[in-house]
């Protein structure tokens, strides 16, 4: 299992094999408050979300030159 961090309704900030890797990756682009990360089912527009993703999603993200706009990786 892997993880992705994104701002609901806006942009993907990072991903990783573990929660910590995803947080570290996202921290390169924005300030991450670990205590305020939401899960998908509890997120509102604009919230920062951490979500479990499959290996298929991770491979898709890793293939992108700009992961910030890689939401299409989650459409299949």
C-alpha positions in Angstrom: 0.0 0.0 0.0 1.1 3.6 -0.7 -0.2 7.0 0.2 -1.0 10.3 -1.6 -1.5 13.8 -0.1 -3.6 16.3 -1.9 -5.7 19.3 -1.2 -9.4 18.4 -1.8 -10.5 20.0 -5.0 -7.2 21.4 -6.0 -3.8 19.7 -6.3 -1.7 16.6 -5.4 1.3 17.6 -3.3 3.1 14.3 -2.7 3.1 10.5 -2.4 5.1 7.7 -1.0 5.3 4.1 0.1 4.5 5.1 3.7 2.6 7.9 5.3 5.9 9.5 6.4 7.3 9.4 2.9 4.1 11.0 1.5 4.3 13.7 4.2 7.9 14.4 3.5 7.3 14.5 -0.3 4.4 16.9 0.1 6.4 19.1 2.6 8.7 20.1 -0.3 5.7 22.0 -1.8 3.6 23.1 1.1 3.5 23.2 4.9 1.9 20.0 6.2 0.2 19.8 9.6 0.1 16.1 10.3 -2.6 16.6 12.9 -4.9 18.3 10.4 -4.7 15.7 7.5 -8.1 14.3 6.8 -9.2 11.0 5.3 -11.2 11.2 2.1 -14.6 10.4 3.7 -14.2 13.3 6.1 -12.7 15.9 3.9 -14.3 19.1 2.7 -13.3 21.2 -0.3 -9.8 22.7 0.5 -8.9 20.3 3.2 -5.5 18.5 3.1 -6.1 14.8 2.6 -4.0 11.7 3.1 -5.3 8.6 1.2 -4.2 5.0 0.7 -3.6 4.2 -2.9 -2.9 1.0 -4.8 0.4 0.0 -6.5 -1.3 0.8 -9.8 -2.0 4.4 -8.7 1.6 4.8 -7.4 3.0 3.6 -10.7 0.9 6.1 -12.6 2.0 9.0 -10.2 5.7 8.0 -10.6 5.3 8.2 -14.4 4.1 11.8 -14.3 6.3 14.8 -15.0 3.9 17.0 -12.9 2.1 15.0 -10.2 0.2 18.1 -9.1 -2.2 17.6 -12.0 -2.2 13.8 -12.0 -5.7 13.2 -10.7 -6.4 11.2 -13.9 -4.4 8.4 -12.2 -7.3 7.8 -9.9 -10.1 7.6 -12.6 -9.5 4.0 -13.4 
